[in-house]
Every structure is written in C-alpha cells, then in structure tokens.
Amino acid sequence: MRAVPLIQIDDNKNWQTILAEAVRDGHELLRLLQLEGSGLAAALGGDKQFPVLVPRPFIALMNKGDEQDPLLRQVLGLQEEELQVPGYVTDPLGELPANVRPGVVHKYHGRVLLIAAGGCAVNCRYCFRRHFPYADNRIGRKQWQEALEYVAGNDSISEVILSGGDPLLLDDAALSGLCKQIADIAHVRRLRIHSRVPVVIPQRITAELVSMLAQTRLQVSLVLHVNHPAEISSQLVRGLDSLRREGITLLNQSVLLQGVNDDPHVLCRLSEALFAAGVLPYYLHRLDHVQGAHHYALAHERIAELYRYMKEHLPGYLLPRLVCEEAGQPHKTVLMV
C-alpha cells in the first residue's frame, strides 16, 4: 500500500505554476522524502549536465523514507551516471543523421517527428535524449514554417509525431496553432503526441486541451510514458477519462528499468492499471544504451524471464510489444524471447 501523500497540491494552481515550483535539487528532493540522512545523500551526482527536475505532484506519489521507491529511482541523479561505460553512447538511436531540419527527425517511412519543445517537465535519468542537442533544434516562426513545408512537400508522410522534450510544455494556444497548421496539410491523417507531462503534472489535461484535440480533423493519439503502477494517480485517471470520451486514442510505452519495474507482478499490475484507466499498453522497451543510464540495464535473460511471465498471465491485448530501437534500422526491433 502506498503511503499518504507527502506533499499536498493546491488544485487551484495551474500547470505552469506547478512546473515553475518543481524541485531542481537532489538534496531538496531527499529532504521532502525524509531521506536527507540516508545513504542516497552521499551518492548524489550526475546532475551537472543533466539537472534534477521533478514536479511536486510526482513527488507526492512517492513513499517517504523509502530509499528504494520506484518513482524516486527514476528521477534522482546519482554519481554512477558519471561513469563512462563501453557501449553506452550519447546518441544511442542514431537520431542525429535523421535530424534533417531544425526541429525535424525523419527516421521512419510514413511518419515524421517534430521536436515541439526542447524541455521536459521531469528529467528521467534513463532518457535516451539526455544528450540531444536541443539548443540546435530551438526553432522560431521561420524554422517552424520550414519544418511544416518539409512535411507538406513529402506526401508519403501520413502521421506527424509531436515529441521533444515534451510537446505538452507548449501552452494550449501554441499547441492549437501548431495542430491547425498540421491539419492543413492534406496528406497528413494522424497526429501522435508523446508526453510524460500528464503523468507528473495531471493538471496539464485542461478543458482547453481536450477541446482542441477533439476538434481537429486528424486522428489523435496520446502516447503516455508510465513505468510503474504507482505513477497512475486518481487525478491522471480523471484527465484521461475526459480525453477518452472525446475519442482520443490512449497508449502507453514503458521502459524496463532495474530497481524500478524489474518484477513480473509489477509489470502485470501496470498493464492492468493502465487498461483500467482507458490506456492500452503499447510498447515495453529494452533500455536504450545512453551514456549515464547503464545502472538501469537488465540482462537479456532477465528480460526474457519477465516477458514470459507476462505472456503467461496477461490476455493478449494487455501484453505490450517487447522492443528495442537500433540505430540505422527502419523500424523498431521486436525482441524474441
């Protein structure tokens, strides 16, 4: 059973205010969780190039006094991130060669990814883009127009994926304007939004956001990133319900992480909790080998053991596809276990 929330969130605050009040220091995070005297305090680090950033609603879901809390383990920077480990690189997915325009990554046939925002609401320590050159992909109005012209000039593109960073860091007006411009491109049929913001700041699912996504001619999917059932708060469930009622397809992708969800019962509970919230489990990713995240990696044998258990205990529609991404490949690689 989860503990009573340590931090009470004022429901009258908007999501931008909550983001501005996010915790940006590992020592402060440990203090809020009553862990300032724990062994974690001496192990803090890894945040010089990739700072700690955790919104308070996400902290409220953590267990106070628990050094092994699975949500804490995802966001607390530690010294071991500074180790240089062979095989762990700054661009594990080979995205830089596919960064065809500022703000545009075109790796796969039929779909293109737009870097809609260069920041996130939470800095997950295993992020495969923790070294991505966002400074080179900050685009103004002229560059946005060039990005959209790139999409308009390639009629093989039927789907635009908004990613980042996190596209839901755009305010409703900016996001609405971008979506309208995408919808004006006749051969684009689908809009996919990848976001972790609703998980860590559920207040981001505003009535304006729901209305805007419901009104576009595009088929809209929201792909969340939830790794542990404890991340699914009651407020998130309410927000997702409002999206689902408007016909928004809700999917989830997770990453297998040592010390977070490397437990077959946790993974099965996650699929069940997602589906209860109207979200279909979509992908279960093997950790991308990004520099600084080696300590989250699981051996292939352990991954196979976990996934076999899931196959034996879940109906097929609750079983996410077990995949990894490999640089230079034209699609995700399904792992055979």
Beta strands, then each sheet from edge to edge (+ up, - down):
strand 1: 104-105
strand 2: 111-117
strand 3: 159-164
strand 4: 190-195
strand 5: 219-225
strand 6: 249-255
strand 7: 280-285
strand 8: 321-324
strand 9: 333-334
sheet 1: 1+ 2- 3- 4- 5- 6- 7- 8- 9+
end
